[in-house]
Amino acid sequence: MNGPIHAPQLDQLLAEKAYDGLFPNLYDWIYVLDVSEEGAFTFEFVNPPLGGASGFLHPDFAGRSPQACLSGDSAALMDAHIRRVIEEARPLLFEEDHLVEGRSRTFQTTLTPVRNKWSRIHRIAAVSRDITALKAAEAALKASEERLALALEGTQQGLWDWNIAQDEVYRSPRWFSMLALDPGGVAPDMAGGLALVHPEDRLMVEGALNAHLEGRQARFQAEYRLRGGSAEWVWVFDAGKVVAWDEAGNPARMTGMCTDITERRRAEESLRALVGGVVHEIRNPVYGISINLDAMEATFGEEPRYMPFVEALRESADRITSLMNDLKDYGEPRTLNPEPCLLRALLEEAVRSCEAQAAQKRCQVTVRMDDPRLVLPLNGRRMHQVVRNLVENALHHSPVGGRVALRGRREAREGHEWWILAVEDQGSGFAPDTLARAFEPFFTRRKGGTGLGLSIVKRVVEEHGGSVEVGNRPQGGAIVTVKLPVPRRPASLALESDHE
């Protein structure tokens, strides 16, 4: 009840004075002062809040003047405010500090003049609330906001806050300055931000956002391009998380931060260009070496004096070629551009690309799926590379005449659906020290390996919002498990091939 008291309310308060204590006021001191014709002020009654009887004012003040009840400074302040209300003949709202039990506390007070039937102001009705805690909280919040603003400015990050239910998006000044945009130049909703996303990145951003909103990913994160005010594309790393839900359990609010990574992406592009140049420059001489080795074999046949050297050179040339291909793959840009992809066709195509290796080891490779018509939004070329790498590794470690199995299934976890692909072999499995370092770039115990195969697998799978794990089967052999999210809205192919 923190507001003006009108004459009817005051009369009701006086009439119900006998019921003090039955219905205690929870937050406010409500009190009335009598104004005599000589201008003297006297407390008529004081109704303290629950638990506040020994605080700012006290019921025993009734019949006494403010000077007789309050300390000098507090009494002088009250006297000045009352006289101002009488002079201006209108309510007065103010904040002031009073000494209460040895501590300074802040009160917000409303004083309202009450007239008698002759229009003389004969009473002052007052409502006071202790807002010390509120002021402290406001000060702490202001300090926290200032620290956050300084931190964001220092780290060059732009803050955004999305009220999902209302589709209202707050974007911080740093977000706009990062893009060289005027704050009013972007609609304050999600569509306004998505309209700035590069067309090639739009599907990827929406997919990552939906994956988090549907609970399939712990947080939203994506790297993409935004159109800046100078018509240039700004690369950003965007990360956010749902922080509030409505009563039905649906996301209600999401916050996140954008970081300008344009310089990093330029550096990566320069590095990729450098790697591409190196690959090109090395591939040509390696190709020349291979041709000369072919010529040596054609000239000398299988002459024992030359064969060990030819085989060693060919193995080295093949290893260099494999390293160059892996370096090129590892440096692929992170933009996925997913499209609907029939999973069974992808698996079968990857297995076909390993037929020569399987024939050499006399290994059988089987594919089994519980949902052969499942379509997921994927970058088909890069996911084909993932499956091919896993099958190649499995075949390499399988015994002659062994079997490699690919098993695809759908599984519900934590209220959401995932597609699980397990690639199993019958080899010796992962050594304990290898399990911990399996995805580490350039780490390998495989003769002739580059150590980039599983690193590439992990990177591509995570870019699709999934995860990958390695382990050993109880019955022997290794197992690599890939987990990919299944959208709640099924993907479909415009023209789906009939694979029975």
N, C-alpha and C positions, 0 to 999 in steps of 0.2 A: 504494500500500500504506500509506495513512495511517490506522493503527488499532493496537489493542493487539497485541503479539506474545506468543503463548502458548509454554509450555515446548517442545512438539514442534517449533514453528517455529524457536525459538532453536537447538535442537539441530541442525536441518537447516542453519541458517545457518552454524553453527560447522563442521559437517562439510563444507560446500561452500566454506569459506573459501579453499581452494586455487584456486578458479575465479574469484576476483575479477578484474574487468576484462573477462572474456569476455561477461558479461551485465550490463552496468552498469544500475543503477537510474536511471530517467529523472528523477524529481522529488524524491525524499526522501533525507535523510541517515538511514541506519540504523546504529545503534551500540549497543554493549553495555558497561555498566560493571560491574566486579567490586566486590562489597561484602565487605570482609574482616570477620573476626570482631571486630576492633577498631573497625569502623565507617568505615574509610578507603575511598575510592572511587578506582578506576583504570579507565581505558579498556582494554577487552579488544581491540576493533577498531572501526574507523569505515569504513563503506562510503558514500562520497559519491555524489550524483547525477551524471549525465552532465554533464561540464563544470563541476562544483562542487568539484573537489579543493582549490582555493585559497580557498574561501569560508569558511563558518561553522566547519566542523570539517575535520580532515585525517586521512588514514590514519596519518600519523606519530605521532598522539596515542597509539597503542597502547602500553600499559605505563606510561603517565604519568597523573598525577592531573589533574583539571580545573583546579586552581589553577596547575599548571605549564604548562598549555596555553592557557588563556583569559585575557582581561583581567580585572581585578579585579571589575568589576561583573558581567560575564557568568559568571565562576566562582562568585560569591556567589549569583547567581540559580539556577544549576544545583544548587549544593549545597543550597539551601533547598528546591527542588522534590524532590530525591531523598530528603531526610530526611522530607519530608511523605509521600511514597509509602511509605517504610518504616514510619512511625508509623501510617498509616491502613491499610496492607496492602491497597491497592487501586489500580487504574490512575488516572492523573491526566492530564487534557487541559487545556492552557492555551495562551495566546499571550503572547509576550514579545518585546522588542526587544533586538537585539544589534548591537554595532559590528562591521561587516565591511568591511575594506579602506577604513576611514575614513568609512563611511556607515552610518547606522542602518537596519537591516532588521528586518522583523517575521517571526517564525517561529511556526508552530503545531506543538506538540509533544505526543506521547503517551508517557508513562512507564509501564511495566508491570513490576510486581514478579515475579521468578521464584524459586520455592522449590526447595531441594534435597530429597533424600529424607528429611532430618530436619525438613523444613518450615521451615527457616531461609531468609529472603530473602538469597540470595547473589549475585544479579545483578539489574540493572535494564536491561531492554530498552527502547530508545527509537526513535521515528520522528519526525523533524523535517522540516517543509516550509516553504520560503520563500514566504510569502504577501504579500510587500510589494506586488507588482503587483496582486494581488487586492484588497487593502485600498485601494489608490489608486483602482482601478476602482470599488469600492463607494462610496468617498467622492465620486468624480466623478459617479456615477449618482445618489447622494442629492442632490448639489447641483443636478444637472440636473432631477431630479424636483421639487425645491423651486422652481426657476426656472419650470418649466412650470406648477406649481400656482399660483404667483403671477401668471403671465401669463394663465392661463385665468380666474382670479378677476378680474383687472383687465379682461379683455375680455368677461366674462359669458358664457363658453362652456363647454359641458359636453362632456367627452370620452367616447367609447365605443370599445370594442375587441371585435370579434366573432371568436371562434374558430369558423370555419364548419364544420369537420369535426366538432367536438364540439357545435356549436350552443350555445356558452356566450358570453354577452355581459357584459363589464364596463362599468359605467356609473359615471362619477366622481361624487363628492359634489355637485359643482356641477350636474351633470345633474339630480339629484333635487331640489336646492334651487330650481333654475330653475322646476320644475313644482310646488313645494311638496308633494313626495311624500316618504314615508319610504323609505329605501334598501331595506328588506325588502318594500315594497309592490308591487314589479314583478318578475315572474319573470325570472331571469337568462338569458333566451334571446331570440331574435329575435321569437318570437310574443308574448312579454310586452310588447315595445315596440310592435309593430304593433297590439295590442289597444287601445292608447291613441289611435291615429290616428283623426281624425274620419272617419265613414263616407263622406263625400263626397270625401275625399282619399285613401282607402285604395288604390284602383286606380292612381292616379297615382304614389303612393309605391312600390308594388310594381313598377310598370312601369319606373320610373327605376332601382330597385335591380337588377332583372333585366337591364336594358340594360347596366349596368356589369359585373355578374358574368359576362355572356356576352361581354364585351369589345367591345360596340358603342359604348360611351362611355368616354372616358378616365377619368372619375370619376363618382361618384354625387352628385347634388345635387338638392334638392327643397325647396320651401316648403310647409308644411302645418301643420295644427292638431293639438295633443296635449291630451288631457284632463288638467288639473292636479288637485292635491289638493283645491282649493276648488271643484271641479266646473266651473271656467271653462276655456275653450279658450285655449291658449297657442300663438301662431303662432311657428314656428321655421324657421330656415334650416339645413338639414342637408346636410353635405358630407362625403364619405368616399372612400376608395380602397383597393383590394386591395393588400396589402403583402407577401403570401407565397402561394406556390402549392405544391401537393403534387407528388409525382414524376410524376403523370399530367398535370400542367399545369392542374389545376383549382384555383380559388381556395381558399385554406386559411385566410387571415386577412385581416380588413378593419378599418380604423380610421377614425374620423371625429370631427367635432365639430358640436354643435348650438349655435345662437345664438338667443337670444330676440329675435324681431323684432316682437313684439306692438305696440309703440308705433309702429314704422314702418308696419305694416299698417293701424293705426288712422288714421295720418296719410294714407296712401294712400286709405283708404276715405273720409276726410273730403274729400280732394282730388277723388275721383271724384264725391262728392255735390255738391261745389261746381261741378265741370265739368258734371254733369248738370243742376244748377239753371240755370247759365249757358246751356247748350244749350237748355233749355226756354224760358227767358226770351227768348232771341234768336230761336228758331225761330218763335215766335208772331208777332212783328213782321215777320220775313222772309216768313212766310206771308201776312201782310196786304199787304206790298209786292207780292208776286207777284199777289195778287188784283186789286190796283189797277192793276198793269201790264196784266193781262188786260182790265180794264175800259177802260183807255186805248186799247189796240189795237182793242177792239170799237167804241169811240166814234169814234176818229180814223182807223181803218184803217191804211193804209200811207202816210199823209201824210208827205212828206219832212221837214217841219219838226219832227216829233215822233219819227220812227223811230230816229235815232241815239241820242237820249236814252233811249228805251225799251229799246233793245238794250243800252246801257251799264249801265242799272239792272238789267236782267235778268241780265246776266253777273255783276255784283257780287252780286246776291242768290243766284245759283247757287253762287258761290264761297263765300259765307258758309255756305250750307247744307252744302256739301261739307266745309268746315273743321269745322263742328259735328259732323258725322257721324264724321269722322276722329278728332277729339278724344275723342269718346265711345268709339270703338273702341280707341284707344290706351290709354285708362284702364281697359280691361277687367281684372277680377281675373285673377291668374295661375294659379288653380286650373283644371285642364283637364277633369277627369272624362271621360277618353276612353272611347269605346265602339266596338265593331266597325263599320267603315265600308268599304263597297264603293267602291274608288277610282275606277273608271270612271264610276259613277253620280255621284260627287262632281264629277269633271271636267266631265262633260256638263252638269250642272246649273249650274256656274259659267259655262260657255260660253254657255248659254241666257240667263243674266242679262245678257250683254253683246251680245245680238243686235241691239238698236237701234243701238248704237255701231258694230258691225261693218257693218250695213246702210248707215249714213250714210257710212262710209269705203269702202263696196263691197269690204270685205276678206273673205277666206275664212279661217275658223278651223277647223283640223283637230285631231283627237284620235287618237293612236295609242298603244296599250299592248301590250307583249309578254305580259302576263299579265292579261287583262281581268277575271278573277274574283278578283284579289288583294284581300284584306281586311286592313286595318291598324287597330290601336286608336288612334283619333283623336277629337278634339273636332270633329265634323263641321261645326258652324256656323262655328267659327273657321278651320278649314282651307279651307272654302268661300270665306271672306273672303280668304284668302291667294291662292288660285287666281284669284279674280275680280280682285283688285288687279293681279296680274301680267298677266292678259289685257287689262285696261283700259289699262295702261301700254303694252303691246305694240301695241294698236290705235291708241293716240294717236300713237305715233311711227312707225307704218307709213305708207307712201305710199298714196294712193288706188288701190284695186285690188290691194293687196298681199296677203300671206298671213301668218298667224300660226299656228305649229305648236306643239302640246303633245305631247311624246314622253315616255312613261313606260316605264321598264325596271328590271329587277332586276340588281344587280351585286354581285359578291363582292369585298370589299376587306379585306385584313388578316385573312382567315379568317372574316369575318362578312358577312351579306347586308344590302344597302341597296336602297331603292327610290329611283330617281333620276327626277325630273321636270324636263325642260328646256322652257322657254318661249322660242321664238325668233321674231324679227320681221325684216322686210326694210328697216328704217329706217336712220338714219344711225349708230346705235350710240351707245355711251357715250363722251363726251369724256374724255381722260386725267385731267383734274382731277376729273371727276365720279365716275370709278371709285372713287377713294379715299374719297369722301364720300357714296357712294350711299345708305348706311343711316343717315346722320346725320339726326336729327329736324329737321324744318322746312327742310331744305336741298332746294331744287329749282330746276331751270332751265326747268321746264315752266310756261308761261303759265297762270295760273289754278290751278296745283297747290298743295297744302298742304305737301308735303314730309314727309308722315307715312306714305304708302303703303308704301314699302319698309321703313321702320322697324317698322311693324306686322307686315309679312311676316317679318322677321328675328326679332322677338320671339316670334311664335306658333310658328315653325318650331323655334327653339331650345328652347322650352318642351316641344316634342314629342321632344326628344332629337336633333334634326337640325341641319342647317346650310344656309346659302344663300350662293351666290356670284353675282357679276355679271361679265360679260365681253362681248367682241365676237366675232362669228363671222368666220372667215377670209374668207368670201365676202360679208361685209357684213351689217350689222344687229346687234342686241343679243341676248344670250342670258342668261337667269337660270336658275340650276340649283339646285333644292331637293333635299336628300338627307335621307331619313327612314329610321330603322332598321326592319328587318324582324325581328320576334321569331322565335326558333328554334321556338317552339311557335305554329303558325299560329292567327290569330284566325279566328272563324267567325261567321256571322250566324244568328240563330235562324230568321228567315224571310228568305231571300235572294231578292230580285227577279230575275227572269230577263231579263237584258240581253244580247241576242245581237247 
